[in-house]
Amino acid sequence: MCASVMKGMEQQERINLDVPRYDQSEFRGRLKHFLGITDWRLCFKGDEELNQAKELLHKYRLHQEPPGTSEEKIWQAKRLYESAFHPDTGEKQNLIGRMSFQVPGGMMLTGAMMTFYKSTPAVVFWQWANQSFNALVNYTNRNAKSPLSVEQMGFAYVSATGAALVTALGLKTYLGSRASTLVQRYVPFAAVAAANCINVPLMRQAELMNGIVVCDANGNELVNSKLAAAKGISQVTFSRIFMAAPGMTILPVIMERLEKQNWLRNNPRLNAPFQMLMCGAILTIMTPTACAVFDQKCSISTSTLSKMEPKAYSELEKKFSGNVPDVVYFNKGL
């Protein structure tokens, strides 16, 4: 009897690898979680170390981890795994598309867009580069259970890049000499916001057309829901714009004042590196903050489904013989 009790206690004390370390129902818990997996230092981890973390977690699930393995080592392995592997497929993500690469990638592109906003060729190049980066990030962090064809990816990429260029060049032409340099500095942010509103939904259009899988509280797959897809994508779009907003709205004011200082006027080459470093500092804070605004395991009430998506709800009724759960869950992506 005592042995069975001890065994039960041991099982209860083991880490549940299917849930984050911190409570995701609160913003504070989500922020701690994303501070860990979006840490820019993790993008420099090699394949060998990442694969070792994956293997350790696999052994831990089977109760075959090396003797003496501490809980902290398991948590660290989980952090490494979640920073580099897709939550749906378990496949290793490309480096540039990982959320841990948002700071080094975003700081270079955002800093360049905000530095070279006066030259038309520079605007075209850096907006194109930024949307290429965003398209890769959106594809990498999509809900992988909804496949996207090459044609759909190409259409999404061209549309988002076109929107960014039309917005940036249109505003640049319209403002011209009409607006102050401070106002002109906000053109890159307007272009980025407009492109995000197109890039994210189009890169994940398969989810909107076919729906994404919703699950019960235990992770059992139930039905496909287009409404869930729309909710998840809208939250991701908001988070991406929110992530970029502080750096692209605060820095113009700072740079407008600093460029009047003699030290920067005498050393114009410092302009771009300084803005990139400032963007990096802001993104270090804003990347986990923006990711934490909404829970990764998004939920939707079945009462809403019954009103907005009756077909999906009727499938739920069949599965549960009328006793439908109040809430279903899905991975909204990042």
C-alpha positions as a Python dict, from the first residue, in 0.01 Angstrom:
ca = {
    (1, 'M'): (0, 0, 0),
    (2, 'C'): (277, 240, 100),
    (3, 'A'): (469, 153, -218),
    (4, 'S'): (169, 235, -438),
    (5, 'V'): (115, 565, -256),
    (6, 'M'): (480, 656, -299),
    (7, 'K'): (460, 568, -668),
    (8, 'G'): (152, 785, -709),
    (9, 'M'): (322, 1078, -537),
    (10, 'E'): (626, 1035, -761),
    (11, 'Q'): (407, 1046, -1070),
    (12, 'Q'): (227, 1356, -950),
    (13, 'E'): (555, 1535, -892),
    (14, 'R'): (675, 1479, -1249),
    (15, 'I'): (662, 1776, -1483),
    (16, 'N'): (373, 1790, -1727),
    (17, 'L'): (552, 1861, -2054),
    (18, 'D'): (228, 1940, -2234),
    (19, 'V'): (168, 2264, -2044),
    (20, 'P'): (388, 2574, -1993),
    (21, 'R'): (579, 2621, -1670),
    (22, 'Y'): (381, 2929, -1575),
    (23, 'D'): (6, 2984, -1548),
    (24, 'Q'): (-114, 3093, -1892),
    (25, 'S'): (-448, 3224, -1770),
    (26, 'E'): (-270, 3536, -1643),
    (27, 'F'): (-68, 3788, -1844),
    (28, 'R'): (221, 3764, -1597),
    (29, 'G'): (251, 3389, -1650),
    (30, 'R'): (235, 3423, -2027),
    (31, 'L'): (501, 3696, -2017),
    (32, 'K'): (738, 3473, -1818),
    (33, 'H'): (678, 3194, -2065),
    (34, 'F'): (753, 3404, -2372),
    (35, 'L'): (1048, 3579, -2208),
    (36, 'G'): (1201, 3233, -2206),
    (37, 'I'): (1129, 3113, -2558),
    (38, 'T'): (1176, 3447, -2741),
    (39, 'D'): (1513, 3515, -2577),
    (40, 'W'): (1732, 3623, -2871),
    (41, 'R'): (2030, 3434, -2729),
    (42, 'L'): (1852, 3105, -2805),
    (43, 'C'): (1875, 3160, -3180),
    (44, 'F'): (2249, 3099, -3150),
    (45, 'K'): (2202, 2750, -3006),
    (46, 'G'): (2338, 2481, -3237),
    (47, 'D'): (2147, 2186, -3379),
    (48, 'E'): (2329, 1943, -3153),
    (49, 'E'): (2218, 2120, -2835),
    (50, 'L'): (1861, 2157, -2963),
    (51, 'N'): (1842, 1789, -3060),
    (52, 'Q'): (1978, 1689, -2720),
    (53, 'A'): (1701, 1892, -2553),
    (54, 'K'): (1440, 1719, -2771),
    (55, 'E'): (1583, 1377, -2692),
    (56, 'L'): (1590, 1447, -2317),
    (57, 'L'): (1222, 1546, -2322),
    (58, 'H'): (1140, 1230, -2517),
    (59, 'K'): (1320, 1016, -2259),
    (60, 'Y'): (1151, 1204, -1976),
    (61, 'R'): (808, 1121, -2117),
    (62, 'L'): (907, 754, -2111),
    (63, 'H'): (1052, 783, -1757),
    (64, 'Q'): (1393, 699, -1905),
    (65, 'E'): (1583, 1021, -1836),
    (66, 'P'): (1939, 983, -1697),
    (67, 'P'): (1951, 928, -1319),
    (68, 'G'): (1987, 1249, -1122),
    (69, 'T'): (1837, 1471, -1393),
    (70, 'S'): (1712, 1782, -1214),
    (71, 'E'): (1376, 1946, -1276),
    (72, 'E'): (1556, 2265, -1376),
    (73, 'K'): (1740, 2076, -1650),
    (74, 'I'): (1407, 1945, -1781),
    (75, 'W'): (1260, 2298, -1779),
    (76, 'Q'): (1566, 2429, -1962),
    (77, 'A'): (1534, 2153, -2223),
    (78, 'K'): (1166, 2238, -2263),
    (79, 'R'): (1254, 2605, -2311),
    (80, 'L'): (1509, 2520, -2580),
    (81, 'Y'): (1266, 2284, -2751),
    (82, 'E'): (981, 2537, -2760),
    (83, 'S'): (1211, 2807, -2897),
    (84, 'A'): (1306, 2601, -3202),
    (85, 'F'): (1045, 2331, -3273),
    (86, 'H'): (692, 2377, -3404),
    (87, 'P'): (426, 2302, -3137),
    (88, 'D'): (200, 2117, -3386),
    (89, 'T'): (445, 1913, -3591),
    (90, 'G'): (751, 1888, -3366),
    (91, 'E'): (966, 1979, -3665),
    (92, 'K'): (1265, 2208, -3625),
    (93, 'Q'): (1179, 2556, -3749),
    (94, 'N'): (1404, 2751, -3983),
    (95, 'L'): (1626, 2989, -3789),
    (96, 'I'): (1496, 3315, -3938),
    (97, 'G'): (1133, 3223, -3872),
    (98, 'R'): (1179, 3147, -3501),
    (99, 'M'): (1042, 3395, -3249),
    (100, 'S'): (1386, 3399, -3083),
    (101, 'F'): (1516, 3558, -3405),
    (102, 'Q'): (1264, 3844, -3389),
    (103, 'V'): (1503, 4073, -3204),
    (104, 'P'): (1817, 4038, -3424),
    (105, 'G'): (1611, 4021, -3744),
    (106, 'G'): (1362, 4291, -3650),
    (107, 'M'): (1619, 4536, -3516),
    (108, 'M'): (1816, 4538, -3842),
    (109, 'L'): (1513, 4573, -4068),
    (110, 'T'): (1321, 4821, -3854),
    (111, 'G'): (1628, 5031, -3790),
    (112, 'A'): (1706, 5042, -4163),
    (113, 'M'): (1349, 5132, -4260),
    (114, 'M'): (1349, 5418, -4013),
    (115, 'T'): (1694, 5541, -4112),
    (116, 'F'): (1655, 5537, -4490),
    (117, 'Y'): (1300, 5669, -4518),
    (118, 'K'): (1388, 5958, -4754),
    (119, 'S'): (1528, 5766, -5050),
    (120, 'T'): (1272, 5594, -5279),
    (121, 'P'): (1504, 5304, -5378),
    (122, 'A'): (1588, 5250, -5010),
    (123, 'V'): (1217, 5251, -4915),
    (124, 'V'): (1145, 4990, -5183),
    (125, 'F'): (1436, 4767, -5082),
    (126, 'W'): (1383, 4772, -4706),
    (127, 'Q'): (1004, 4732, -4726),
    (128, 'W'): (1057, 4434, -4955),
    (129, 'A'): (1317, 4287, -4717),
    (130, 'N'): (1091, 4339, -4416),
    (131, 'Q'): (790, 4174, -4580),
    (132, 'S'): (1006, 3882, -4692),
    (133, 'F'): (1112, 3839, -4332),
    (134, 'N'): (753, 3871, -4205),
    (135, 'A'): (624, 3620, -4460),
    (136, 'L'): (879, 3366, -4343),
    (137, 'V'): (795, 3429, -3976),
    (138, 'N'): (421, 3399, -4045),
    (139, 'Y'): (466, 3076, -4238),
    (140, 'T'): (698, 2927, -3976),
    (141, 'N'): (459, 3003, -3688),
    (142, 'R'): (134, 2914, -3863),
    (143, 'N'): (-108, 2649, -3739),
    (144, 'A'): (67, 2363, -3922),
    (145, 'K'): (-245, 2146, -3939),
    (146, 'S'): (-373, 2370, -4219),
    (147, 'P'): (-138, 2323, -4518),
    (148, 'L'): (-71, 2608, -4759),
    (149, 'S'): (5, 2560, -5130),
    (150, 'V'): (299, 2725, -5305),
    (151, 'E'): (54, 2938, -5506),
    (152, 'Q'): (-119, 3060, -5190),
    (153, 'M'): (213, 3145, -5025),
    (154, 'G'): (324, 3333, -5335),
    (155, 'F'): (0, 3531, -5350),
    (156, 'A'): (26, 3620, -4981),
    (157, 'Y'): (387, 3732, -5018),
    (158, 'V'): (326, 3946, -5327),
    (159, 'S'): (9, 4101, -5178),
    (160, 'A'): (171, 4195, -4848),
    (161, 'T'): (484, 4332, -5015),
    (162, 'G'): (269, 4528, -5259),
    (163, 'A'): (58, 4672, -4976),
    (164, 'A'): (367, 4782, -4788),
    (165, 'L'): (519, 4946, -5095),
    (166, 'V'): (196, 5117, -5202),
    (167, 'T'): (144, 5253, -4850),
    (168, 'A'): (505, 5366, -4804),
    (169, 'L'): (553, 5518, -5149),
    (170, 'G'): (201, 5663, -5160),
    (171, 'L'): (242, 5839, -4827),
    (172, 'K'): (596, 5947, -4915),
    (173, 'T'): (473, 6104, -5240),
    (174, 'Y'): (165, 6259, -5083),
    (175, 'L'): (341, 6405, -4781),
    (176, 'G'): (649, 6520, -4968),
    (177, 'S'): (715, 6878, -4865),
    (178, 'R'): (368, 6909, -4709),
    (179, 'A'): (463, 6737, -4385),
    (180, 'S'): (740, 6784, -4134),
    (181, 'T'): (1027, 6535, -4115),
    (182, 'L'): (876, 6399, -3792),
    (183, 'V'): (552, 6306, -3969),
    (184, 'Q'): (747, 6152, -4257),
    (185, 'R'): (932, 5933, -4010),
    (186, 'Y'): (603, 5757, -3929),
    (187, 'V'): (552, 5639, -4288),
    (188, 'P'): (744, 5310, -4229),
    (189, 'F'): (514, 5221, -3939),
    (190, 'A'): (204, 5289, -4147),
    (191, 'A'): (342, 5061, -4418),
    (192, 'V'): (429, 4786, -4171),
    (193, 'A'): (86, 4800, -4006),
    (194, 'A'): (-93, 4788, -4342),
    (195, 'A'): (120, 4498, -4462),
    (196, 'N'): (65, 4299, -4141),
    (197, 'C'): (-311, 4329, -4189),
    (198, 'I'): (-262, 4153, -4524),
    (199, 'N'): (44, 3934, -4468),
    (200, 'V'): (-81, 3738, -4167),
    (201, 'P'): (-432, 3654, -4297),
    (202, 'L'): (-312, 3568, -4648),
    (203, 'M'): (-17, 3359, -4531),
    (204, 'R'): (-269, 3164, -4322),
    (205, 'Q'): (-558, 3176, -4568),
    (206, 'A'): (-595, 2797, -4570),
    (207, 'E'): (-706, 2821, -4206),
    (208, 'L'): (-972, 3077, -4296),
    (209, 'M'): (-1099, 2870, -4588),
    (210, 'N'): (-1093, 2525, -4426),
    (211, 'G'): (-1098, 2609, -4056),
    (212, 'I'): (-854, 2488, -3791),
    (213, 'V'): (-889, 2194, -3559),
    (214, 'V'): (-1043, 2270, -3220),
    (215, 'C'): (-985, 2035, -2927),
    (216, 'D'): (-1131, 1956, -2590),
    (217, 'A'): (-953, 2033, -2263),
    (218, 'N'): (-750, 1710, -2296),
    (219, 'G'): (-625, 1791, -2646),
    (220, 'N'): (-853, 1550, -2831),
    (221, 'E'): (-926, 1680, -3182),
    (222, 'L'): (-1294, 1753, -3245),
    (223, 'V'): (-1392, 1954, -3553),
    (224, 'N'): (-1262, 2222, -3789),
    (225, 'S'): (-1374, 2578, -3722),
    (226, 'K'): (-1338, 2881, -3949),
    (227, 'L'): (-1447, 3106, -3666),
    (228, 'A'): (-1159, 2983, -3450),
    (229, 'A'): (-920, 3052, -3739),
    (230, 'A'): (-1051, 3407, -3776),
    (231, 'K'): (-1016, 3470, -3403),
    (232, 'G'): (-662, 3334, -3385),
    (233, 'I'): (-542, 3521, -3693),
    (234, 'S'): (-692, 3851, -3578),
    (235, 'Q'): (-514, 3816, -3243),
    (236, 'V'): (-183, 3738, -3412),
    (237, 'T'): (-223, 4038, -3646),
    (238, 'F'): (-289, 4269, -3352),
    (239, 'S'): (11, 4126, -3163),
    (240, 'R'): (245, 4183, -3460),
    (241, 'I'): (141, 4547, -3497),
    (242, 'F'): (160, 4596, -3121),
    (243, 'M'): (511, 4446, -3124),
    (244, 'A'): (634, 4697, -3382),
    (245, 'A'): (446, 5003, -3254),
    (246, 'P'): (664, 5128, -2963),
    (247, 'G'): (990, 5123, -3156),
    (248, 'M'): (843, 5275, -3470),
    (249, 'T'): (647, 5546, -3288),
    (250, 'I'): (885, 5644, -3008),
    (251, 'L'): (1211, 5641, -3205),
    (252, 'P'): (1101, 5907, -3457),
    (253, 'V'): (1057, 6157, -3173),
    (254, 'I'): (1394, 6065, -3023),
    (255, 'M'): (1576, 6080, -3357),
    (256, 'E'): (1412, 6411, -3451),
    (257, 'R'): (1579, 6565, -3146),
    (258, 'L'): (1908, 6375, -3157),
    (259, 'E'): (1977, 6462, -3520),
    (260, 'K'): (1992, 6826, -3416),
    (261, 'Q'): (2275, 6746, -3176),
    (262, 'N'): (2627, 6824, -3297),
    (263, 'W'): (2770, 6481, -3210),
    (264, 'L'): (2527, 6303, -3444),
    (265, 'R'): (2536, 6571, -3713),
    (266, 'N'): (2914, 6539, -3719),
    (267, 'N'): (2896, 6156, -3725),
    (268, 'P'): (2604, 6068, -3955),
    (269, 'R'): (2728, 5711, -3994),
    (270, 'L'): (2621, 5646, -3636),
    (271, 'N'): (2257, 5708, -3727),
    (272, 'A'): (2174, 5361, -3861),
    (273, 'P'): (2364, 5158, -3595),
    (274, 'F'): (2212, 5371, -3319),
    (275, 'Q'): (1856, 5321, -3444),
    (276, 'M'): (1914, 4948, -3489),
    (277, 'L'): (2044, 4914, -3134),
    (278, 'M'): (1750, 5114, -2999),
    (279, 'C'): (1508, 4894, -3196),
    (280, 'G'): (1681, 4586, -3056),
    (281, 'A'): (1645, 4709, -2700),
    (282, 'I'): (1275, 4785, -2749),
    (283, 'L'): (1204, 4457, -2932),
    (284, 'T'): (1373, 4262, -2652),
    (285, 'I'): (1089, 4381, -2431),
    (286, 'M'): (810, 4403, -2686),
    (287, 'T'): (850, 4061, -2849),
    (288, 'P'): (756, 3859, -2538),
    (289, 'T'): (506, 4127, -2432),
    (290, 'A'): (321, 4118, -2763),
    (291, 'C'): (322, 3737, -2771),
    (292, 'A'): (180, 3733, -2417),
    (293, 'V'): (-117, 3961, -2489),
    (294, 'F'): (-328, 3658, -2584),
    (295, 'D'): (-307, 3299, -2465),
    (296, 'Q'): (-130, 3067, -2710),
    (297, 'K'): (-392, 2803, -2635),
    (298, 'C'): (-682, 3012, -2754),
    (299, 'S'): (-1040, 2922, -2662),
    (300, 'I'): (-1384, 2978, -2806),
    (301, 'S'): (-1720, 2912, -2647),
    (302, 'T'): (-1940, 2654, -2812),
    (303, 'S'): (-2240, 2882, -2762),
    (304, 'T'): (-2068, 3126, -3001),
    (305, 'L'): (-2008, 2842, -3243),
    (306, 'S'): (-2375, 2747, -3232),
    (307, 'K'): (-2468, 3100, -3345),
    (308, 'M'): (-2185, 3182, -3584),
    (309, 'E'): (-2090, 2839, -3718),
    (310, 'P'): (-2387, 2602, -3685),
    (311, 'K'): (-2234, 2334, -3909),
    (312, 'A'): (-1931, 2292, -3681),
    (313, 'Y'): (-2156, 2298, -3376),
    (314, 'S'): (-2380, 2025, -3517),
    (315, 'E'): (-2071, 1806, -3564),
    (316, 'L'): (-1986, 1865, -3199),
    (317, 'E'): (-2337, 1764, -3095),
    (318, 'K'): (-2298, 1436, -3283),
    (319, 'K'): (-1962, 1365, -3121),
    (320, 'F'): (-2088, 1435, -2770),
    (321, 'S'): (-2444, 1309, -2817),
    (322, 'G'): (-2578, 1653, -2736),
    (323, 'N'): (-2364, 1703, -2422),
    (324, 'V'): (-2131, 1959, -2583),
    (325, 'P'): (-1852, 2114, -2368),
    (326, 'D'): (-1882, 2484, -2292),
    (327, 'V'): (-1542, 2571, -2439),
    (328, 'V'): (-1311, 2429, -2706),
    (329, 'Y'): (-945, 2513, -2762),
    (330, 'F'): (-699, 2563, -3049),
    (331, 'N'): (-344, 2679, -3119),
    (332, 'K'): (-368, 3035, -3252),
    (333, 'G'): (-9, 3040, -3381),
    (334, 'L'): (234, 3325, -3321),
}
